[in-house]
Amino acid sequence: MVPRLNVHHKQLFFSDNPIFVEGILDAQIIGTMQEARGVSVAGAGSCIIDAGGCEEVSRYLELCKAFGKSAYFLYDLDSLFGGNLRSCMKGDGSVQSFLATAGVGSDFTKYCGELDRKLSTVIELLLAVNPAPQLLTRLVEFLSKLGPRPQWGAKDWSKARVAVMTAISRNRSAVITAISPTDIEEIEGRLSQIVIALKQRNVILLPGGTLERYLPKYTGDHYELTDDAKRKAVVAEIEEMAKPVTPAELATRYGDLYEAVCALPSKVSVDVERVLRDYLSYYIHDLQAAVVSNPTWLLDQVQAHLNTIQRPTIKVFSVQELNRGPEKQFSAVVTVAEMLGQKQRLVRVNHQTNAGMGDFKIEFT
């Protein structure tokens, strides 16, 4: 693991319950959705770490299990069929216990294998359908492009199973028309039990396919995915969530993805505005005293003085501009650093000749 750990990944050692996702785009959309919900990831002692693929996420899963670290993991569905997620969960007691309680045995790998076999049967049936329903034409075309069915290898089967699950999620009625309600209900039931079982270990699996499957702005192919199409969709959705939106609207728009995000660590955002303004008033009071009492001081001298007497606020406030007027008049610009999700802001301070030390005019921009 050591060669894989960069400065970003090392946050896991300083976080109570880190969240691991597959890529940077996943981290961006999840972080934005939490902000749109009005909650803070950092406030819950958490952070979002993009591991660099489902296999890398699984390595961190093994690491956190070994350390007994409480962590969360968000996976696309393909990790269940093509990654080593199954082997990571094979001997997990909480997963085994859930399956046993649900009456489906306690062998996680065997239960997943039964889902594989059911999906394989459905794939055979879909390839035999002629003509394929219009909504499934692209799915059948994708399956056919994998080559002659008897020559499929493990990776081909994995892609095919994920494709069918994606089609069920997107066009359920069309798949039922081509196959049968019983087959689809059995597949959905098995997958649902797997999703719930994995949650026992804070492993969140997206049942409908990849993350982009849940983004309404995604316009790429749902079976042959490209990073460029995903990137465009993520950027568009982040812009969409910048608008005022309610939790109910988010739930309707993103479905299972929103439910998965809600299951991750978060805390209601803290309103620091009132406390921030109190500290700012003390800072400006000291700024006034320094400027008025030392008429020859320049900006650098004033800032150095404030850094000495206002040490706790060095990383929060700083004087960027200082303009002196006649007598004791002056104006200044104080920057307020980014903090708790708030962007950097500017505060313009105006001190008039006859103003007392507690009197000043400020303007937030």
C-alpha positions, 0 to 999 in steps of 0.5 A, spaced: 500 500 500 505 504 501 507 506 494 500 508 493 499 513 498 499 520 496 498 526 500 491 526 499 490 518 500 493 519 507 487 523 510 484 516 511 489 516 518 486 523 520 479 522 519 474 518 523 470 515 518 473 516 511 469 515 504 473 512 499 470 512 491 473 510 485 475 516 481 475 524 482 469 525 478 465 521 483 468 525 489 466 531 486 459 529 484 458 526 491 461 532 495 457 537 491 451 533 492 452 533 500 453 541 500 446 541 496 443 537 501 446 542 506 450 538 510 458 537 511 462 532 510 468 535 514 463 536 520 462 529 521 470 527 521 470 525 514 473 526 508 472 523 501 478 520 498 478 518 490 482 511 490 483 511 483 479 505 480 474 499 484 480 495 485 484 500 488 478 502 493 478 494 495 485 495 497 483 500 502 477 496 504 482 491 506 487 496 509 481 499 513 478 492 515 485 490 518 486 496 522 479 496 524 478 503 521 471 505 520 470 507 513 465 507 508 466 505 500 462 507 494 462 502 488 459 502 481 456 495 480 461 492 475 465 491 482 461 486 484 462 482 477 469 484 475 473 486 481 475 483 488 470 486 492 467 479 493 473 476 496 474 482 500 467 480 503 468 473 503 469 471 510 466 478 513 462 476 519 457 481 519 455 480 511 455 472 513 450 474 519 445 478 515 445 473 509 443 467 514 438 471 518 435 473 511 434 465 510 439 465 504 445 462 507 451 465 509 456 464 503 457 471 500 461 468 494 456 462 493 450 467 493 453 472 488 455 466 484 447 464 484 446 471 481 451 470 476 448 464 473 441 467 473 444 473 469 447 468 464 441 465 463 437 471 461 443 473 457 442 467 453 435 469 452 436 476 450 441 474 445 436 469 442 430 474 441 429 476 434 427 482 433 429 485 440 425 490 443 426 497 440 429 499 447 433 493 448 436 494 441 443 497 443 443 492 449 443 486 444 448 490 439 453 491 445 452 483 447 453 481 440 459 485 439 463 481 445 464 476 440 461 469 439 458 467 446 461 460 447 468 464 446 466 469 452 472 470 457 471 472 465 471 479 463 466 479 457 461 475 462 462 481 467 461 486 462 455 483 459 452 482 466 453 489 468 450 491 461 443 487 463 443 490 470 443 497 467 438 495 462 433 492 467 434 499 471 433 503 465 428 500 461 425 494 466 418 494 462 422 492 456 426 487 459 420 484 462 417 484 455 423 480 452 424 475 458 419 474 464 417 478 470 419 472 474 426 472 472 427 479 473 424 479 480 429 474 482 435 478 479 432 484 483 431 480 489 438 477 489 441 484 488 437 487 493 439 482 498 447 483 496 446 491 497 443 490 504 448 485 506 454 490 504 451 495 507 453 492 514 460 493 512 459 500 510 460 498 503 455 502 498 453 499 492 450 502 486 445 497 484 443 500 477 450 500 474 455 505 474 455 512 477 453 516 471 447 512 470 444 516 475 446 523 472 440 526 468 445 530 464 449 524 461 448 523 454 454 518 452 453 510 451 450 507 457 454 500 455 460 503 452 462 508 457 468 514 456 471 518 461 469 524 457 462 523 457 462 522 464 466 528 465 461 533 461 455 530 465 458 531 472 460 538 470 453 539 468 450 536 474 454 540 479 452 546 475 445 544 476 446 543 483 448 550 484 441 552 483 437 552 489 434 545 490 430 541 496 432 534 498 426 532 495 428 534 488 435 531 489 432 525 491 427 525 485 433 527 480 438 522 482 434 516 485 439 510 488 445 515 488 442 520 492 440 514 497 447 512 497 450 519 498 445 520 504 448 513 507 455 516 507 457 520 513 455 527 514 453 533 519 448 539 518 452 544 516 454 549 522 453 557 521 459 560 523 457 567 520 455 570 527 461 568 531 465 570 525 463 577 525 464 577 532 471 576 531 472 580 525 469 586 529 475 585 534 480 584 528 477 591 525 478 594 532 485 593 533 486 595 525 483 602 527 488 602 533 494 600 529 493 605 523 490 611 528 496 611 533 501 610 528 500 615 522 507 613 518 506 605 518 505 602 511 501 596 510 506 591 511 507 594 518 500 594 520 499 587 518 505 585 522 503 588 528 496 585 527 499 578 526 503 579 533 496 581 537 491 577 533 495 570 532 489 566 532 486 569 526 492 569 522 489 564 517 482 567 517 483 575 516 489 579 512 489 586 510 490 587 503 489 594 502 490 600 506 489 607 504 490 613 508 486 620 508 486 626 511 487 627 519 485 620 521 481 617 516 483 611 512 479 605 508 482 598 508 480 591 505 480 585 509 480 578 506 476 573 510 479 566 508 475 560 505 472 556 511 467 550 512 465 551 505 464 558 504 468 562 499 473 567 500 470 574 502 472 581 502 470 586 507 471 594 506 472 598 512 471 605 512 474 610 518 472 617 518 475 623 522 471 623 528 469 616 529 470 613 535 475 606 536 468 602 536 465 606 530 466 604 523 463 602 517 464 595 513 461 592 507 461 585 505 463 583 498 
